[in-house]
Amino acid sequence: MSIDRDDLLENAPCGLLVTDTDDVVIEVNSTFLRWTGYERHDVMGREFHMLLDRGSRAFYATRYQAELWAQSQVQEVALTALRADGTPMPVLVNASMMYASDRPSGIRVAVFDSTARTDYEREMLGAKRLAEASEARVRVLQEASTLFLAARSETELGAAISLSARNAFAATDVAVVAYNADGIGFRPIVGDHLLDLLGAVRNSRPAGSGALGPNEIFHIATLEDAFSRSAAVGERFRAHRAEALSAVPIADGTNVLGAFVCTFGHSRTFEQASDEVQLALARQAGLAFSRVNLQEQLAKMAMHDQLTGLANRALLDERVAHSMAASDRSGESMAILFVDLDGFKAINDELGHRAGDLVLKEVARRMNDVVREVDIVGRFGGDEFLVVCETADRDGAAHVAERLRRVISEPIPGLPEGLGVSASIGIAVHAPDAAVSISADSLVLVADTAMYESKRAGGDRVTFASV
Amino acid sequence: MPTPTPDVLTRNNVHVIGNPDGQPMVFTHGFGGTQESWRFVTPAFESAYRIVLHDHVGAGQADASAYDPSKYDSLHGYADDILEIIDALDLRDVILVGHSVSGIMAVLAANRRPELFSKLVLVSPSPRYIDDDAYTGGFTQESIDELLDSMDSNYLGWSSSLGQTIMGNPERPELAEGLGETISTIDPAIAAQFARVTFLSDNRRDLADVTVPALILQSEEDVIASVPVGRFVHEHIPGSRLVVMPTRGHIPNLSHPDVVIREIQAYLA
């Protein structure tokens, strides 16, 4: 049997081509022409990548060429060729570089029809993608729910939401905000540094737009979209290296509590599937938010007086001890002011407890208004109040006491003529360099005694304790 | 931004070759490539320049465990790595040579820390691949999806994928030397994300901020970054120089290294 090498090349069970180093076809066998339906002159002189579909062309020009030129060959690359009639033909391609006197002189290309294999592959690929997507979805939600459960405060929960959104959606940056009661304003829980961006986006929404609806996701998909909203939004996007943004409402049922906002480093197509994962994450976050809020409320109730909202006795004891310790460490003095209302008993007796409660609330409000930021006002019991002034000397404490005395004695609207209150105040200053160190209880007792001096002298005055 | 550490050099598989006293030239590779993409170009600069090569995290021999999908969802994440490499080696007066998408990373790095750089060389750059109203990038959203499909089919369990191609060309045995260990597999998820970041980013507005002198090398024919795209880059980077080379293809540094070398040398001279 004689072997015809030309026949082997022409009719080999694979397409064979040779291109020059610029990818131009300079030789092609009959098998390739038969498979693709091209005439020889259609293919000769044409660039090989022009025989591929767009996706394959891009892959060919990047990854395939990088490999071929750096490594001199590629093997079993899956590409999609286009037949003469425009139909796609999945192929596997091997190629190797030819050399003439050490310089690349051309490329040998072998093409295998992989239609059957590729159809099967496509199905596998589709199934794989579906499986991966649903697996990823379950994983995201599981990880998030573990993180959310561990959160003990709003701040911790905010950090957990931020981390989950980063991991789940490859977000560049995340802010978590809580809506104010008006449903329009918001405050950041995490992601303060994105406030300028959030503000610009909000300003670009129609006037009066408030919180997102419970299932309403807000998107900006591209940098151009950002600029078309407003130049301010576009510039903020650039400053934060963002090209896309999504805002997802955090709701407990229909009650929208806040939102998480993700920025992304490149343009995005926001699809229903990913929106659903975002919403599912947000629903979990909403439940966790309600739980954490309730916990914080309960904790606050345990430390605060229910009628006035001021610190209660337990919190006051803790604060006095804390401030004294801080004072001992820093060397700066602190003070406490014991305040007892004059004339309160008469109001209670004549107008009843309800009126008395209103007076206590009003006094509490006034006291809170005139103390310094750092001072803590608490209700000691009945009509007795205590003010803890962390870092205050004798003069500072006297100023605070004088403001309190004045504001408390101002008339209270609604009370009949002749009824009203004033304050008897006792001040105890704790100076860390004092020779005798005393306990928190003793300091309160000393202030109480000074208050009693004020009361005995006719009330509406301030007395310093002699410590 | 994380503090640069010597680990950066391991993370990005950094190699420093050439003249230790020479001006530093940092070469950075594009989508689909590794530092091997510069192997035919760097020899021409070794005697005069200190040459720094690296792989992007997720490519070549870089530390894939350092891949942070949040950080690398943006070209800025990669640009930060380039700056960290420069800081870790304490380089100044840097000539930064970037191919394809790395040309844009080079722009972002130079806009962030212009004082580090003396010149930029952008080979086949494109600031935006997708067409919009008044701009032709050459791609549509659909063609990007097709590219991702094409990548997927190349990572789905073929006996030997591109990333695993075994070196060995009988006609050029020297290519095989030491290359066994430089070829590595690429995680398909990372490759797909890099493709999205590359092809879906829009950095047109960053071009105007470039203050470092820049050379743009453009192939006469390039299906990824066409001549009008190269012209766009040139028109938007103030004071840049554009050279349209008589080359075909998107990776002239591999297919026509002699032309690329000549043009870079002429620019640096």
Contacts between the chains, C-beta under 8 A, distances in Angstrom:
chain1	res1	chain2	res2	distance
A	21	B	255	6.2
A	22	B	247	8.0
A	22	B	248	4.1
A	22	B	249	6.9
A	22	B	255	7.7
A	23	B	248	6.6
A	23	B	249	6.5
A	47	B	248	7.6
A	49	B	223	6.3
A	53	B	146	6.4
A	54	B	139	7.9
A	54	B	142	7.9
A	54	B	143	4.2
A	54	B	146	5.3
A	54	B	147	7.6
A	55	B	143	6.3
A	55	B	145	7.4
A	55	B	146	2.6
A	55	B	147	4.4
A	55	B	148	7.5
A	55	B	149	5.5
A	55	B	150	4.1
A	56	B	146	7.6
A	56	B	150	5.0
A	57	B	223	5.6
A	58	B	139	7.4
A	58	B	143	6.8
A	58	B	144	8.0
A	58	B	146	7.7
A	58	B	147	4.3
A	58	B	150	7.3
A	58	B	199	7.9
A	58	B	223	7.3
A	58	B	224	6.6
A	59	B	32	7.9
A	59	B	147	5.9
A	59	B	150	4.3
A	59	B	151	6.2
A	59	B	154	7.2
A	61	B	222	7.5
A	61	B	223	5.0
A	61	B	224	4.9
A	61	B	249	6.9
A	61	B	250	4.4
A	61	B	251	7.8
A	62	B	30	7.2
A	62	B	31	5.3
A	62	B	32	3.6
A	62	B	33	7.7
A	62	B	100	7.4
A	62	B	224	6.5
A	62	B	250	6.5
A	62	B	251	7.8
A	63	B	31	7.6
A	63	B	32	3.4
A	63	B	33	7.9
A	63	B	151	7.5
A	63	B	154	7.8
A	63	B	162	6.0
A	64	B	32	7.8
A	64	B	162	7.0
A	65	B	32	7.8
A	65	B	249	6.3
A	65	B	250	6.6
A	65	B	251	5.1
A	65	B	254	6.9
A	65	B	255	7.2
A	66	B	30	7.7
A	66	B	32	4.6
A	66	B	33	4.0
A	66	B	34	7.6
A	66	B	36	7.8
A	66	B	37	5.7
A	66	B	251	5.9
A	66	B	254	6.8
A	67	B	32	7.8
A	67	B	162	5.2
A	67	B	165	5.9
A	69	B	251	6.4
A	69	B	254	3.4
A	69	B	255	5.7
A	70	B	33	7.4
A	70	B	34	7.4
A	70	B	36	4.0
A	70	B	37	6.2
A	70	B	39	6.4
A	70	B	254	6.1
A	71	B	36	7.6
A	71	B	165	5.5
A	71	B	167	5.4
A	71	B	175	7.3
A	71	B	179	7.2
A	71	B	183	7.0
A	72	B	167	7.3
A	72	B	169	3.8
A	72	B	172	6.2
A	72	B	175	5.5
A	73	B	165	6.5
A	73	B	168	7.9
A	73	B	169	6.3
A	74	B	162	6.1
A	74	B	165	5.8
A	75	B	160	5.2
A	75	B	162	7.9
A	75	B	165	5.5
A	75	B	166	7.9
A	76	B	158	5.2
A	76	B	159	6.7
A	76	B	160	5.7
A	76	B	161	7.5
A	77	B	154	6.1
A	77	B	162	5.9
A	78	B	150	7.3
A	78	B	153	4.2
A	78	B	154	5.0
A	78	B	158	6.8
A	79	B	150	6.9
A	80	B	150	6.9
A	90	B	153	7.8
A	92	B	158	7.9
A	96	B	169	6.8
A	97	B	169	6.4
A	97	B	171	7.9
A	97	B	172	7.8
A	98	B	171	7.3
A	99	B	169	7.8
A	99	B	171	4.5
A	99	B	172	5.8
A	102	B	172	7.2
A	104	B	255	7.9
A	118	B	153	7.1
A	121	B	153	6.3
A	121	B	156	6.2
A	122	B	153	8.0
A	124	B	156	6.9
A	125	B	152	5.8
A	125	B	153	6.8
A	125	B	156	6.0
A	128	B	156	7.4
A	166	B	70	4.7
A	167	B	69	7.7
A	167	B	70	7.4
A	170	B	69	4.5
A	170	B	70	5.4
A	170	B	73	4.2
A	170	B	193	7.2
A	171	B	70	6.3
A	171	B	73	7.7
A	172	B	70	6.4
A	172	B	73	6.1
A	172	B	74	5.5
A	222	B	202	6.5
A	223	B	202	4.7
A	223	B	205	7.3
A	224	B	132	6.4
A	224	B	202	7.0
A	238	B	205	6.4
A	238	B	206	8.0
A	241	B	74	5.9
A	241	B	76	4.6
A	243	B	74	7.9
A	243	B	201	6.6
A	243	B	202	5.9
A	264	B	73	6.4
A	264	B	74	7.7
A	265	B	73	4.6
A	265	B	74	2.2
A	265	B	75	7.0
A	265	B	76	6.3
A	265	B	77	7.0
A	265	B	197	6.8
A	265	B	201	7.3
A	266	B	73	6.8
A	266	B	74	6.4
A	266	B	75	7.6
A	266	B	196	6.6
A	266	B	197	5.3
A	266	B	200	4.4
A	266	B	201	4.3
A	266	B	202	7.6
A	267	B	130	7.8
A	267	B	200	4.8
A	267	B	201	7.3
A	267	B	202	6.2
A	268	B	200	7.5
A	269	B	141	6.7
